[in-house]
Amino acid sequence: MDRSEKKVIIITGLVLSLFIFSILYARGKTNDLPECVPFDKTYTEPKVTKLDNKTYQVYAVAKMWQFEPSQIYILLGSEVDFFLTSKDVVHGFNISDKNVNMMAVYGNINKTTVKFDKPGVYKITCHEYCGVGHQTMQAEVIVNDPASK
Ligand SMILES: [Cu+2]
């Protein structure tokens, strides 16, 4: 066997074992993909529920061309479960500075959980073209720090 052949075999083996290792490593990690929740009519009523000081549930409803509720007030450090649905066409649901990119689909509920560790205003925008009023479709999450008052 030629020396360069040996080199190629060793490099290929290293790359392959790195590849297999990264698959096995990633398998054990949980990801924060949105999950689907069985459809229920109660999710089509927009509301914000405070379960305790650190946990909220938001039933977010998208429709032409607004989100309801349009202003969501929460306390700093809270975890918020967003349940998202649409009353008509497909809308997008993107929260700025958060890794949230969901679709609001009629007859479906998408769920994701977000933790808000920094105070401020997080814009929610529709990032799926949904008609003439698409660009006006916005809402916001307002995160208050109770210690700053
Ligand atoms: Cu839109």
Backbone and ligand atoms as CSV (ligand in chain L), in Angstrom:
chain,resi,resn,atom,element,x,y,z
A,1,MET,N,N,0.844,-1.204,0.000
A,1,MET,CA,C,0.000,0.000,0.000
A,1,MET,C,C,0.879,1.252,0.000
A,2,ASP,N,N,0.481,2.197,-0.787
A,2,ASP,CA,C,1.237,3.432,-0.917
A,2,ASP,C,C,1.035,4.313,0.329
A,3,ARG,N,N,2.024,5.162,0.620
A,3,ARG,CA,C,1.922,6.010,1.813
A,3,ARG,C,C,0.724,6.973,1.729
A,4,SER,N,N,0.506,7.508,0.512
A,4,SER,CA,C,-0.611,8.455,0.377
A,4,SER,C,C,-1.965,7.758,0.509
A,5,GLU,N,N,-2.005,6.486,0.119
A,5,GLU,CA,C,-3.255,5.720,0.309
A,5,GLU,C,C,-3.563,5.578,1.800
A,6,LYS,N,N,-2.515,5.257,2.580
A,6,LYS,CA,C,-2.684,5.138,4.026
A,6,LYS,C,C,-3.229,6.428,4.620
A,7,LYS,N,N,-2.629,7.556,4.171
A,7,LYS,CA,C,-3.059,8.880,4.650
A,7,LYS,C,C,-4.550,9.088,4.385
A,8,VAL,N,N,-4.968,8.779,3.162
A,8,VAL,CA,C,-6.370,8.986,2.782
A,8,VAL,C,C,-7.290,8.127,3.645
A,9,ILE,N,N,-6.864,6.885,3.885
A,9,ILE,CA,C,-7.697,5.986,4.702
A,9,ILE,C,C,-7.803,6.508,6.129
A,10,ILE,N,N,-6.690,6.996,6.688
A,10,ILE,CA,C,-6.712,7.518,8.061
A,10,ILE,C,C,-7.588,8.759,8.163
A,11,ILE,N,N,-7.423,9.686,7.214
A,11,ILE,CA,C,-8.232,10.919,7.237
A,11,ILE,C,C,-9.715,10.587,7.083
A,12,THR,N,N,-10.034,9.676,6.163
A,12,THR,CA,C,-11.426,9.276,5.974
A,12,THR,C,C,-11.995,8.663,7.250
A,13,GLY,N,N,-11.184,7.839,7.891
A,13,GLY,CA,C,-11.630,7.226,9.143
A,13,GLY,C,C,-11.888,8.264,10.212
A,14,LEU,N,N,-11.011,9.270,10.320
A,14,LEU,CA,C,-11.196,10.325,11.316
A,14,LEU,C,C,-12.473,11.118,11.054
A,15,VAL,N,N,-12.677,11.505,9.786
A,15,VAL,CA,C,-13.866,12.289,9.436
A,15,VAL,C,C,-15.126,11.473,9.716
A,16,LEU,N,N,-15.084,10.206,9.354
A,16,LEU,CA,C,-16.235,9.333,9.563
A,16,LEU,C,C,-16.545,9.167,11.041
A,17,SER,N,N,-15.480,8.985,11.869
A,17,SER,CA,C,-15.755,8.794,13.295
A,17,SER,C,C,-16.239,10.095,13.929
A,18,LEU,N,N,-15.755,11.234,13.462
A,18,LEU,CA,C,-16.274,12.516,13.946
A,18,LEU,C,C,-17.757,12.638,13.609
A,19,PHE,N,N,-18.106,12.253,12.395
A,19,PHE,CA,C,-19.489,12.304,11.928
A,19,PHE,C,C,-20.386,11.417,12.787
A,20,ILE,N,N,-19.954,10.187,13.026
A,20,ILE,CA,C,-20.751,9.250,13.830
A,20,ILE,C,C,-20.851,9.741,15.266
A,21,PHE,N,N,-19.725,10.268,15.787
A,21,PHE,CA,C,-19.748,10.796,17.148
A,21,PHE,C,C,-20.747,11.942,17.266
A,22,SER,N,N,-20.767,12.857,16.290
A,22,SER,CA,C,-21.666,14.008,16.397
A,22,SER,C,C,-23.127,13.591,16.299
A,23,ILE,N,N,-23.420,12.544,15.537
A,23,ILE,CA,C,-24.796,12.037,15.485
A,23,ILE,C,C,-25.205,11.475,16.844
A,24,LEU,N,N,-24.334,10.665,17.428
A,24,LEU,CA,C,-24.642,10.070,18.728
A,24,LEU,C,C,-24.746,11.145,19.802
A,25,TYR,N,N,-23.893,12.162,19.709
A,25,TYR,CA,C,-23.906,13.252,20.682
A,25,TYR,C,C,-25.203,14.041,20.595
A,26,ALA,N,N,-25.634,14.356,19.370
A,26,ALA,CA,C,-26.834,15.173,19.175
A,26,ALA,C,C,-28.102,14.404,19.516
A,27,ARG,N,N,-28.051,13.085,19.443
A,27,ARG,CA,C,-29.237,12.276,19.690
A,27,ARG,C,C,-29.764,12.475,21.104
A,28,GLY,N,N,-28.856,12.629,22.056
A,28,GLY,CA,C,-29.273,12.767,23.438
A,28,GLY,C,C,-29.757,14.161,23.802
A,29,LYS,N,N,-29.487,15.136,22.950
A,29,LYS,CA,C,-29.868,16.516,23.243
A,29,LYS,C,C,-31.348,16.723,22.940
A,30,THR,N,N,-32.004,17.512,23.812
A,30,THR,CA,C,-33.378,17.879,23.481
A,30,THR,C,C,-33.323,19.093,22.573
A,31,ASN,N,N,-34.242,19.182,21.671
A,31,ASN,CA,C,-34.300,20.373,20.837
A,31,ASN,C,C,-35.543,21.168,21.189
A,32,ASP,N,N,-35.588,22.426,20.755
A,32,ASP,CA,C,-36.739,23.249,21.093
A,32,ASP,C,C,-37.612,23.503,19.865
A,33,LEU,N,N,-37.840,22.455,19.111
A,33,LEU,CA,C,-38.766,22.557,17.990
A,33,LEU,C,C,-40.179,22.746,18.523
A,34,PRO,N,N,-41.001,23.511,17.785
A,34,PRO,CA,C,-42.388,23.632,18.211
A,34,PRO,C,C,-43.084,22.271,18.164
A,35,GLU,N,N,-44.030,22.080,19.061
A,35,GLU,CA,C,-44.759,20.818,19.020
A,35,GLU,C,C,-46.203,21.057,18.618
A,36,CYS,N,N,-46.845,20.023,18.119
A,36,CYS,CA,C,-48.242,20.116,17.726
A,36,CYS,C,C,-49.117,19.635,18.872
A,37,VAL,N,N,-50.192,20.358,19.106
A,37,VAL,CA,C,-51.121,20.026,20.168
A,37,VAL,C,C,-52.441,19.664,19.480
A,38,PRO,N,N,-53.141,18.637,19.955
A,38,PRO,CA,C,-54.430,18.309,19.322
A,38,PRO,C,C,-55.372,19.513,19.331
A,39,PHE,N,N,-56.076,19.707,18.243
A,39,PHE,CA,C,-56.913,20.900,18.120
A,39,PHE,C,C,-58.073,20.879,19.099
A,40,ASP,N,N,-58.310,22.051,19.671
A,40,ASP,CA,C,-59.411,22.228,20.603
A,40,ASP,C,C,-59.899,23.656,20.419
A,41,LYS,N,N,-61.210,23.847,20.425
A,41,LYS,CA,C,-61.756,25.183,20.154
A,41,LYS,C,C,-61.336,26.224,21.185
A,42,THR,N,N,-61.003,25.800,22.418
A,42,THR,CA,C,-60.655,26.781,23.439
A,42,THR,C,C,-59.399,27.573,23.045
A,43,TYR,N,N,-58.545,26.987,22.219
A,43,TYR,CA,C,-57.325,27.693,21.809
A,43,TYR,C,C,-57.601,28.836,20.850
A,44,THR,N,N,-58.807,28.916,20.299
A,44,THR,CA,C,-59.111,29.997,19.367
A,44,THR,C,C,-59.575,31.253,20.098
A,45,GLU,N,N,-59.678,31.188,21.435
A,45,GLU,CA,C,-59.987,32.373,22.232
A,45,GLU,C,C,-58.675,32.944,22.770
A,46,PRO,N,N,-58.260,34.130,22.275
A,46,PRO,CA,C,-56.974,34.663,22.730
A,46,PRO,C,C,-56.982,34.996,24.213
A,47,LYS,N,N,-55.940,34.598,24.908
A,47,LYS,CA,C,-55.851,34.962,26.325
A,47,LYS,C,C,-54.442,34.744,26.854
A,48,VAL,N,N,-54.181,35.411,27.975
A,48,VAL,CA,C,-52.922,35.230,28.693
A,48,VAL,C,C,-53.283,34.744,30.084
A,49,THR,N,N,-52.756,33.596,30.467
A,49,THR,CA,C,-53.044,33.044,31.782
A,49,THR,C,C,-51.749,32.993,32.572
A,50,LYS,N,N,-51.810,33.521,33.794
A,50,LYS,CA,C,-50.643,33.468,34.664
A,50,LYS,C,C,-50.806,32.269,35.581
A,51,LEU,N,N,-49.972,31.258,35.373
A,51,LEU,CA,C,-50.091,30.049,36.197
A,51,LEU,C,C,-49.460,30.277,37.563
A,52,ASP,N,N,-48.274,30.870,37.574
A,52,ASP,CA,C,-47.657,31.354,38.800
A,52,ASP,C,C,-46.697,32.476,38.412
A,53,ASN,N,N,-45.867,32.948,39.350
A,53,ASN,CA,C,-45.015,34.108,39.077
A,53,ASN,C,C,-44.014,33.880,37.954
A,54,LYS,N,N,-43.750,32.637,37.624
A,54,LYS,CA,C,-42.724,32.340,36.621
A,54,LYS,C,C,-43.270,31.619,35.399
A,55,THR,N,N,-44.560,31.390,35.360
A,55,THR,CA,C,-45.112,30.614,34.255
A,55,THR,C,C,-46.379,31.253,33.698
A,56,TYR,N,N,-46.389,31.409,32.398
A,56,TYR,CA,C,-47.570,31.957,31.736
A,56,TYR,C,C,-47.965,31.027,30.597
A,57,GLN,N,N,-49.246,31.101,30.255
A,57,GLN,CA,C,-49.719,30.450,29.041
A,57,GLN,C,C,-50.376,31.505,28.176
A,58,VAL,N,N,-49.976,31.558,26.929
A,58,VAL,CA,C,-50.548,32.527,26.003
A,58,VAL,C,C,-51.254,31.767,24.891
A,59,TYR,N,N,-52.537,32.047,24.716
A,59,TYR,CA,C,-53.259,31.523,23.559
A,59,TYR,C,C,-53.217,32.623,22.508
A,60,ALA,N,N,-52.314,32.494,21.556
A,60,ALA,CA,C,-52.132,33.520,20.534
A,60,ALA,C,C,-52.937,33.141,19.294
A,61,VAL,N,N,-53.728,34.096,18.836
A,61,VAL,CA,C,-54.566,33.846,17.667
A,61,VAL,C,C,-54.183,34.838,16.579
A,62,ALA,N,N,-53.837,34.317,15.413
A,62,ALA,CA,C,-53.492,35.168,14.273
A,62,ALA,C,C,-54.683,35.213,13.335
A,63,LYS,N,N,-54.964,36.414,12.821
A,63,LYS,CA,C,-56.009,36.544,11.806
A,63,LYS,C,C,-55.682,37.760,10.970
A,64,MET,N,N,-56.327,37.875,9.813
A,64,MET,CA,C,-56.057,39.021,8.941
A,64,MET,C,C,-56.507,40.300,9.644
A,65,TRP,N,N,-55.660,41.274,9.944
A,65,TRP,CA,C,-54.232,41.202,9.940
A,65,TRP,C,C,-53.726,41.659,11.292
A,66,GLN,N,N,-53.894,40.823,12.232
A,66,GLN,CA,C,-53.446,41.151,13.587
A,66,GLN,C,C,-53.234,39.889,14.409
A,67,PHE,N,N,-52.502,40.099,15.502
A,67,PHE,CA,C,-52.357,39.033,16.489
A,67,PHE,C,C,-53.168,39.412,17.715
A,68,GLU,N,N,-53.786,38.448,18.318
A,68,GLU,CA,C,-54.460,38.678,19.589
A,68,GLU,C,C,-53.946,37.657,20.596
A,69,PRO,N,N,-53.579,38.029,21.812
A,69,PRO,CA,C,-53.500,39.405,22.306
A,69,PRO,C,C,-52.337,40.154,21.654
A,70,SER,N,N,-52.501,41.469,21.487
A,70,SER,CA,C,-51.458,42.227,20.797
A,70,SER,C,C,-50.376,42.711,21.751
A,71,GLN,N,N,-50.700,42.769,23.053
A,71,GLN,CA,C,-49.681,43.117,24.041
A,71,GLN,C,C,-49.727,42.107,25.170
A,72,ILE,N,N,-48.576,41.501,25.407
A,72,ILE,CA,C,-48.499,40.447,26.419
A,72,ILE,C,C,-47.525,40.925,27.491
A,73,TYR,N,N,-48.032,41.165,28.699
A,73,TYR,CA,C,-47.187,41.634,29.790
A,73,TYR,C,C,-46.785,40.445,30.667
A,74,ILE,N,N,-45.476,40.286,30.837
A,74,ILE,CA,C,-45.017,39.202,31.711
A,74,ILE,C,C,-43.899,39.716,32.612
A,75,LEU,N,N,-43.613,38.941,33.645
A,75,LEU,CA,C,-42.541,39.322,34.569
A,75,LEU,C,C,-41.224,38.712,34.120
A,76,LEU,N,N,-40.152,39.398,34.483
A,76,LEU,CA,C,-38.807,38.963,34.109
A,76,LEU,C,C,-38.515,37.556,34.629
A,77,GLY,N,N,-37.876,36.771,33.788
A,77,GLY,CA,C,-37.483,35.428,34.196
A,77,GLY,C,C,-38.575,34.386,34.007
A,78,SER,N,N,-39.664,34.790,33.365
A,78,SER,CA,C,-40.789,33.857,33.217
A,78,SER,C,C,-40.606,32.939,32.025
A,79,GLU,N,N,-41.259,31.806,32.152
A,79,GLU,CA,C,-41.368,30.886,31.031
A,79,GLU,C,C,-42.765,31.003,30.466
A,80,VAL,N,N,-42.845,31.163,29.169
A,80,VAL,CA,C,-44.146,31.375,28.539
A,80,VAL,C,C,-44.399,30.270,27.528
A,81,ASP,N,N,-45.536,29.590,27.700
A,81,ASP,CA,C,-45.982,28.616,26.703
A,81,ASP,C,C,-46.867,29.350,25.699
A,82,PHE,N,N,-46.456,29.349,24.447
A,82,PHE,CA,C,-47.287,29.951,23.406
A,82,PHE,C,C,-48.050,28.854,22.679
A,83,PHE,N,N,-49.371,28.983,22.656
A,83,PHE,CA,C,-50.212,28.097,21.853
A,83,PHE,C,C,-50.739,28.948,20.704
A,84,LEU,N,N,-50.402,28.570,19.504
A,84,LEU,CA,C,-50.668,29.451,18.361
A,84,LEU,C,C,-51.619,28.795,17.373
A,85,THR,N,N,-52.595,29.581,16.935
A,85,THR,CA,C,-53.461,29.105,15.863
A,85,THR,C,C,-53.871,30.284,14.989
A,86,SER,N,N,-54.540,29.991,13.900
A,86,SER,CA,C,-54.991,31.026,12.979
A,86,SER,C,C,-56.486,30.901,12.787
A,87,LYS,N,N,-57.132,32.072,12.507
A,87,LYS,CA,C,-58.570,32.029,12.242
A,87,LYS,C,C,-58.862,31.989,10.755
A,88,ASP,N,N,-57.833,32.190,9.931
A,88,ASP,CA,C,-58.081,32.172,8.487
A,88,ASP,C,C,-56.903,31.549,7.736
A,89,VAL,N,N,-56.083,32.371,7.134
A,89,VAL,CA,C,-55.004,31.840,6.300
A,89,VAL,C,C,-53.782,31.509,7.163
A,90,VAL,N,N,-52.718,31.079,6.512
A,90,VAL,CA,C,-51.485,30.770,7.233
A,90,VAL,C,C,-50.745,32.074,7.543
A,91,HIS,N,N,-50.391,32.251,8.785
A,91,HIS,CA,C,-49.594,33.404,9.211
A,91,HIS,C,C,-48.295,32.905,9.835
A,92,GLY,N,N,-47.344,33.823,9.924
A,92,GLY,CA,C,-46.093,33.495,10.595
A,92,GLY,C,C,-46.099,34.060,12.006
A,93,PHE,N,N,-45.191,33.564,12.822
A,93,PHE,CA,C,-45.105,34.021,14.217
A,93,PHE,C,C,-43.640,33.995,14.604
A,94,ASN,N,N,-43.038,35.168,14.564
A,94,ASN,CA,C,-41.615,35.276,14.841
A,94,ASN,C,C,-41.413,36.241,16.003
A,95,ILE,N,N,-40.699,35.791,17.026
A,95,ILE,CA,C,-40.419,36.675,18.158
A,95,ILE,C,C,-38.983,37.153,18.039
A,96,SER,N,N,-38.795,38.473,17.999
A,96,SER,CA,C,-37.456,39.011,17.815
A,96,SER,C,C,-36.571,38.651,18.997
A,97,ASP,N,N,-35.302,38.416,18.715
A,97,ASP,CA,C,-34.279,38.052,19.705
A,97,ASP,C,C,-34.532,36.713,20.382
A,98,LYS,N,N,-35.543,35.995,19.950
A,98,LYS,CA,C,-35.810,34.662,20.488
A,98,LYS,C,C,-35.825,33.700,19.307
A,99,ASN,N,N,-35.465,32.487,19.588
A,99,ASN,CA,C,-35.389,31.502,18.515
A,99,ASN,C,C,-36.771,30.901,18.259
A,100,VAL,N,N,-37.710,31.781,17.891
A,100,VAL,CA,C,-39.082,31.314,17.665
A,100,VAL,C,C,-39.482,31.614,16.236
A,101,ASN,N,N,-39.882,30.593,15.531
A,101,ASN,CA,C,-40.289,30.712,14.138
A,101,ASN,C,C,-41.394,29.684,13.929
A,102,MET,N,N,-42.625,30.153,14.105
A,102,MET,CA,C,-43.742,29.212,14.023
A,102,MET,C,C,-44.717,29.651,12.937
A,103,MET,N,N,-45.534,28.721,12.524
A,103,MET,CA,C,-46.597,28.981,11.572
A,103,MET,C,C,-47.924,28.904,12.316
A,104,ALA,N,N,-48.785,29.857,12.022
A,104,ALA,CA,C,-50.144,29.803,12.555
A,104,ALA,C,C,-51.034,29.254,11.456
A,105,VAL,N,N,-51.597,28.086,11.712
A,105,VAL,CA,C,-52.361,27.388,10.682
A,105,VAL,C,C,-53.770,27.141,11.194
A,106,TYR,N,N,-54.761,27.443,10.364
A,106,TYR,CA,C,-56.156,27.212,10.719
A,106,TYR,C,C,-56.385,25.736,11.059
A,107,GLY,N,N,-57.032,25.492,12.186
A,107,GLY,CA,C,-57.335,24.109,12.561
A,107,GLY,C,C,-56.175,23.377,13.212
A,108,ASN,N,N,-55.092,24.091,13.463
A,108,ASN,CA,C,-53.935,23.470,14.108
A,108,ASN,C,C,-53.452,24.332,15.273
A,109,ILE,N,N,-52.857,23.681,16.242
A,109,ILE,CA,C,-52.252,24.405,17.366
A,109,ILE,C,C,-50.770,24.081,17.374
A,110,ASN,N,N,-49.952,25.108,17.351
A,110,ASN,CA,C,-48.515,24.914,17.529
A,110,ASN,C,C,-48.121,25.468,18.883
A,111,LYS,N,N,-47.215,24.755,19.515
A,111,LYS,CA,C,-46.835,25.172,20.864
A,111,LYS,C,C,-45.329,25.296,20.959
A,112,THR,N,N,-44.878,26.331,21.650
A,112,THR,CA,C,-43.464,26.423,21.987
A,112,THR,C,C,-43.340,27.123,23.332
A,113,THR,N,N,-42.225,26.892,23.983
A,113,THR,CA,C,-41.990,27.511,25.285
A,113,THR,C,C,-40.771,28.412,25.196
A,114,VAL,N,N,-40.917,29.637,25.701
A,114,VAL,CA,C,-39.838,30.614,25.628
A,114,VAL,C,C,-39.576,31.156,27.019
A,115,LYS,N,N,-38.303,31.305,27.334
A,115,LYS,CA,C,-37.942,31.926,28.606
A,115,LYS,C,C,-37.426,33.332,28.339
A,116,PHE,N,N,-37.918,34.302,29.113
A,116,PHE,CA,C,-37.510,35.689,28.930
A,116,PHE,C,C,-36.630,36.119,30.099
A,117,ASP,N,N,-35.324,36.190,29.831
A,117,ASP,CA,C,-34.349,36.496,30.874
A,117,ASP,C,C,-33.915,37.952,30.900
A,118,LYS,N,N,-34.292,38.699,29.847
A,118,LYS,CA,C,-33.899,40.110,29.803
A,118,LYS,C,C,-35.149,40.969,29.698
A,119,PRO,N,N,-35.205,42.066,30.471
A,119,PRO,CA,C,-36.368,42.941,30.350
A,119,PRO,C,C,-36.367,43.661,29.005
A,120,GLY,N,N,-37.533,44.058,28.564
A,120,GLY,CA,C,-37.617,44.790,27.307
A,120,GLY,C,C,-38.870,44.429,26.546
A,121,VAL,N,N,-38.906,44.941,25.316
A,121,VAL,CA,C,-40.059,44.708,24.447
A,121,VAL,C,C,-39.611,43.807,23.302
A,122,TYR,N,N,-40.253,42.686,23.187
A,122,TYR,CA,C,-39.948,41.721,22.125
A,122,TYR,C,C,-41.051,41.800,21.081
A,123,LYS,N,N,-40.669,42.162,19.869
A,123,LYS,CA,C,-41.664,42.293,18.805
A,123,LYS,C,C,-42.033,40.929,18.252
A,124,ILE,N,N,-43.315,40.747,18.048
A,124,ILE,CA,C,-43.795,39.554,17.342
A,124,ILE,C,C,-44.232,40.017,15.962
A,125,THR,N,N,-43.699,39.401,14.943
A,125,THR,CA,C,-44.093,39.789,13.591
A,125,THR,C,C,-44.559,38.570,12.810
A,126,CYS,N,N,-45.389,38.865,11.813
A,126,CYS,CA,C,-45.822,37.830,10.882
A,126,CYS,C,C,-44.790,37.791,9.762
A,127,HIS,N,N,-44.196,36.640,9.562
A,127,HIS,CA,C,-43.172,36.539,8.528
A,127,HIS,C,C,-43.593,35.592,7.420
A,128,GLU,N,N,-44.907,35.488,7.245
A,128,GLU,CA,C,-45.428,34.682,6.144
A,128,GLU,C,C,-46.462,35.557,5.452
A,129,TYR,N,N,-46.218,35.889,4.174
A,129,TYR,CA,C,-47.109,36.837,3.506
A,129,TYR,C,C,-48.542,36.329,3.531
A,130,CYS,N,N,-49.455,37.184,4.032
A,130,CYS,CA,C,-50.827,36.721,4.254
A,130,CYS,C,C,-51.863,37.669,3.677
A,131,GLY,N,N,-51.446,38.621,2.855
A,131,GLY,CA,C,-52.418,39.519,2.243
A,131,GLY,C,C,-52.005,40.970,2.358
A,132,VAL,N,N,-52.906,41.880,1.976
A,132,VAL,CA,C,-52.523,43.299,1.863
A,132,VAL,C,C,-52.126,43.918,3.199
A,133,GLY,N,N,-52.631,43.393,4.304
A,133,GLY,CA,C,-52.299,44.002,5.593
A,133,GLY,C,C,-51.160,43.322,6.308
A,134,HIS,N,N,-50.463,42.471,5.596
A,134,HIS,CA,C,-49.424,41.638,6.211
A,134,HIS,C,C,-48.402,42.452,7.008
A,135,GLN,N,N,-47.934,43.554,6.420
A,135,GLN,CA,C,-46.842,44.297,7.066
A,135,GLN,C,C,-47.285,44.983,8.360
A,136,THR,N,N,-48.589,45.076,8.605
A,136,THR,CA,C,-49.053,45.709,9.838
A,136,THR,C,C,-49.258,44.699,10.960
A,137,MET,N,N,-49.011,43.458,10.650
A,137,MET,CA,C,-49.312,42.404,11.618
A,137,MET,C,C,-48.215,42.272,12.652
A,138,GLN,N,N,-48.427,42.896,13.794
A,138,GLN,CA,C,-47.412,42.880,14.846
A,138,GLN,C,C,-48.060,42.768,16.215
A,139,ALA,N,N,-47.280,42.269,17.129
A,139,ALA,CA,C,-47.691,42.241,18.530
A,139,ALA,C,C,-46.414,42.370,19.340
A,140,GLU,N,N,-46.538,42.438,20.650
A,140,GLU,CA,C,-45.314,42.515,21.437
A,140,GLU,C,C,-45.451,41.835,22.788
A,141,VAL,N,N,-44.304,41.342,23.219
A,141,VAL,CA,C,-44.199,40.789,24.576
A,141,VAL,C,C,-43.431,41.817,25.389
A,142,ILE,N,N,-44.040,42.306,26.449
A,142,ILE,CA,C,-43.380,43.310,27.284
A,142,ILE,C,C,-42.948,42.631,28.578
A,143,VAL,N,N,-41.621,42.588,28.759
A,143,VAL,CA,C,-41.064,41.887,29.914
A,143,VAL,C,C,-40.657,42.912,30.962
A,144,ASN,N,N,-41.325,42.889,32.094
A,144,ASN,CA,C,-41.059,43.851,33.160
A,144,ASN,C,C,-40.194,43.237,34.245
A,145,ASP,N,N,-39.298,44.062,34.732
A,145,ASP,CA,C,-38.460,43.644,35.855
A,145,ASP,C,C,-39.114,44.202,37.128
A,146,PRO,N,N,-39.671,43.346,37.984
A,146,PRO,CA,C,-40.350,43.864,39.167
A,146,PRO,C,C,-39.407,44.603,40.109
A,147,ALA,N,N,-38.104,44.310,40.039
A,147,ALA,CA,C,-37.145,44.961,40.930
A,147,ALA,C,C,-36.859,46.399,40.515
A,148,SER,N,N,-37.175,46.769,39.276
A,148,SER,CA,C,-36.814,48.102,38.791
A,148,SER,C,C,-37.892,49.125,39.088
A,149,LYS,N,N,-38.943,48.742,39.823
A,149,LYS,CA,C,-40.008,49.711,40.118
A,149,LYS,C,C,-39.942,50.200,41.551
L,1,CU,CU,CU,-48.507,38.065,7.327
